[in-house]
């Protein structure tokens, strides 16, 4: 486990790239004392079957929004609504 707030954004991204998948753990900025963590990946090869890579942002030592990737199930319903209900 790594604490991204003790690493530069470049180092966070390099660590994920080197290891393929890592657990990042840090404190919530909205709820004091609440630890947050997730598994962050280099690419979809590190996701489970049926999951896709999705952008996420974590705090780092040098920025509040360091871009990383997580695995998620695709939200087909959301894509459907955007495609068909918002085409005017």
Backbone bond lengths (Angstrom), bond angles and torsions (degrees), N, CA, C in turn:
res aa  C-N    CA-C-N  psi(-1)  N-CA   C-N-CA  omega(-1)  CA-C   N-CA-C  phi
1 X - - - 1.459 - - 1.515 109.45 -
2 X 1.308 113.88 141.36 1.463 120.54 -179.64 1.523 109.52 -123.33
3 X 1.307 115.98 147.95 1.459 122.37 173.40 1.527 106.80 -102.19
4 X 1.340 118.28 105.80 1.459 119.95 -176.31 1.526 113.35 -65.06
5 X 1.333 117.63 -20.93 1.466 119.65 -179.69 1.523 112.06 -73.50
6 X 1.320 116.92 -8.33 1.471 121.48 176.34 1.530 111.39 -105.07
7 X 1.339 115.87 9.93 1.466 121.91 -178.11 1.525 108.93 -131.94
8 X 1.324 116.62 151.75 1.467 119.25 172.46 1.525 108.16 -70.45
9 X 1.316 116.73 160.67 1.461 120.74 177.84 1.527 110.08 -59.93
10 X 1.324 117.23 -43.31 1.468 120.46 178.34 1.522 111.10 -57.61
11 X 1.321 116.67 -40.87 1.467 120.54 -179.21 1.529 111.15 -69.92
12 X 1.324 117.62 -38.60 1.470 121.14 175.84 1.526 109.09 -58.56
13 X 1.333 116.43 -50.81 1.461 121.00 -178.35 1.525 111.68 -64.38
14 X 1.329 117.54 -38.41 1.468 121.27 178.84 1.528 111.19 -66.94
15 X 1.314 117.02 -37.69 1.468 121.03 178.89 1.525 110.25 -64.21
16 X 1.323 116.56 -43.91 1.468 120.54 177.72 1.526 109.84 -64.40
17 X 1.329 117.42 -43.66 1.464 121.05 -179.90 1.528 111.13 -61.56
18 X 1.315 116.77 -40.26 1.464 121.47 -177.74 1.533 111.64 -71.64
19 X 1.330 117.15 -43.16 1.463 120.19 -174.49 1.530 113.93 -92.09
20 X 1.317 117.36 -17.51 1.460 120.81 179.49 1.512 113.68 90.08
21 X 1.321 116.74 -43.82 1.467 122.00 177.75 1.521 108.23 -154.05
22 X 1.328 116.42 136.00 1.467 121.06 179.29 1.524 109.81 -142.17
23 X 1.316 115.33 158.72 1.460 121.99 172.27 1.524 107.04 -97.54
24 X 1.332 116.37 125.12 1.461 121.45 174.52 1.524 107.37 -109.37
25 X 1.320 116.03 133.37 1.468 121.59 -178.51 1.516 108.63 -130.53
26 X 1.342 115.64 130.71 1.464 120.64 -178.44 1.520 108.92 -154.25
27 X 1.312 116.90 167.86 1.461 122.66 -179.11 1.528 110.52 -86.32
28 X 1.314 116.02 139.36 1.460 121.90 175.74 1.525 109.64 -62.22
29 X 1.320 116.31 140.63 1.462 120.02 175.13 1.528 110.72 -86.75
30 X 1.335 117.30 -18.56 1.461 121.61 -178.83 1.524 113.18 -90.23
31 X 1.333 115.98 -34.76 1.470 120.73 -177.76 1.526 108.07 -121.79
32 X 1.324 117.77 100.92 1.466 120.69 -178.00 1.534 112.15 -54.54
33 X 1.321 115.29 134.72 1.461 121.08 177.77 1.517 115.14 83.96
34 X 1.338 117.83 -5.04 1.466 120.66 -179.37 1.528 109.69 -88.25
35 X 1.329 117.84 114.78 1.463 119.26 177.12 1.532 110.32 -79.08
36 X 1.309 116.33 138.33 1.462 122.63 176.15 1.522 107.85 -117.45
37 X 1.316 116.05 144.49 1.456 118.99 176.17 1.515 109.18 -156.07
38 X 1.317 115.05 157.24 1.457 121.52 176.69 1.516 107.56 -163.09
39 X 1.311 114.41 171.64 1.463 121.74 177.61 1.524 107.03 -100.52
40 X 1.313 115.90 125.01 1.459 122.41 -177.79 1.521 108.67 -113.97
41 X 1.337 115.93 141.51 1.465 120.31 -170.13 1.523 112.75 -127.07
42 X 1.342 114.16 157.91 1.460 121.69 176.42 1.527 110.24 -76.59
43 X 1.336 116.84 -45.62 1.462 120.63 -178.10 1.526 109.74 -156.88
44 X 1.332 116.24 179.07 1.466 121.49 -173.90 1.516 113.78 -65.43
45 X 1.329 118.24 -17.20 1.468 119.56 177.11 1.526 111.32 -62.43
46 X 1.325 117.27 -19.42 1.457 121.79 179.89 1.528 112.25 -97.42
47 X 1.337 116.06 7.11 1.465 121.36 177.08 1.527 109.42 -97.61
48 X 1.322 116.10 159.14 1.460 121.24 174.67 1.523 109.39 -74.01
49 X 1.325 116.11 161.72 1.464 121.23 177.12 1.527 108.88 -56.59
50 X 1.310 116.23 135.10 1.458 121.06 179.05 1.513 114.39 88.30
51 X 1.330 117.54 -4.47 1.461 121.04 178.54 1.524 109.99 -102.64
52 X 1.312 115.57 156.62 1.460 122.14 176.38 1.524 108.80 -125.71
53 X 1.304 115.28 158.99 1.466 120.68 177.14 1.523 108.52 -79.07
54 X 1.324 116.01 135.78 1.460 121.60 -178.09 1.527 109.50 -134.76
55 X 1.326 116.47 142.12 1.469 120.19 179.15 1.517 111.47 -64.73
56 X 1.325 114.10 144.47 1.463 121.52 174.36 1.519 106.61 -145.77
57 X 1.304 116.41 166.23 1.462 121.00 -179.32 1.517 109.25 -133.68
58 X 1.327 115.55 134.94 1.465 121.49 177.25 1.521 108.46 -126.36
59 X 1.325 117.00 154.17 1.469 118.81 174.67 1.527 109.73 -74.51
60 X 1.320 116.09 147.09 1.467 120.74 174.75 1.524 107.48 -132.80
61 X 1.315 116.20 178.83 1.466 120.06 -177.58 1.525 112.01 -63.69
62 X 1.334 117.53 -28.51 1.462 120.15 -174.43 1.527 115.02 -112.89
63 X 1.338 118.52 -1.87 1.463 120.76 177.61 1.527 109.81 -155.91
64 X 1.315 116.02 153.28 1.469 119.99 177.83 1.520 111.93 -82.98
65 X 1.340 117.81 -14.93 1.465 121.11 -175.43 1.520 111.34 -136.22
66 X 1.304 116.42 82.37 1.466 121.94 177.11 1.531 107.76 -90.18
67 X 1.336 117.19 121.12 1.457 120.46 -177.00 1.525 111.10 -75.49
68 X 1.333 114.12 129.74 1.460 122.75 177.11 1.528 106.71 -140.19
69 X 1.317 117.30 -177.46 1.463 120.72 179.58 1.522 111.24 -127.20
70 X 1.328 115.78 143.69 1.463 123.40 173.46 1.524 107.87 -123.22
71 X 1.317 116.43 165.32 1.459 121.44 174.78 1.521 108.66 -96.40
72 X 1.324 115.64 136.09 1.467 121.09 178.78 1.514 109.09 -142.59
73 X 1.310 114.63 156.23 1.459 119.17 170.84 1.523 106.81 -75.16
74 X 1.330 117.97 138.88 1.467 119.06 179.68 1.526 110.88 -63.80
75 X 1.316 115.98 141.98 1.462 121.94 178.99 1.524 107.98 -97.62
76 X 1.332 115.84 82.60 1.459 120.30 -177.12 1.520 111.53 -64.93
77 X 1.328 117.55 -35.90 1.462 121.16 -179.46 1.525 110.56 -61.79
78 X 1.316 116.85 -42.73 1.465 120.74 179.65 1.530 110.96 -64.97
79 X 1.325 116.02 -41.92 1.459 120.32 178.51 1.530 110.28 -63.09
80 X 1.334 117.10 -40.90 1.460 122.09 179.12 1.527 110.44 -61.59
81 X 1.340 116.15 -48.30 1.473 119.50 -179.18 1.515 111.00 -60.59
82 X 1.323 117.13 -43.44 1.459 120.45 -177.85 1.528 110.22 -64.56
83 X 1.324 116.41 -41.46 1.459 120.40 -175.06 1.525 112.03 -72.33
84 X 1.336 116.67 -43.77 1.456 119.03 -171.71 1.526 114.86 -100.07
85 X 1.294 118.19 -26.96 1.456 119.25 -176.55 1.523 113.10 -94.36
86 X 1.318 117.41 -14.44 1.461 119.74 -177.61 1.527 112.88 -113.96
87 X 1.318 117.12 15.42 1.463 120.35 176.47 1.521 108.87 -94.63
88 X 1.299 116.19 96.47 1.473 120.58 179.51 1.508 110.49 -106.66
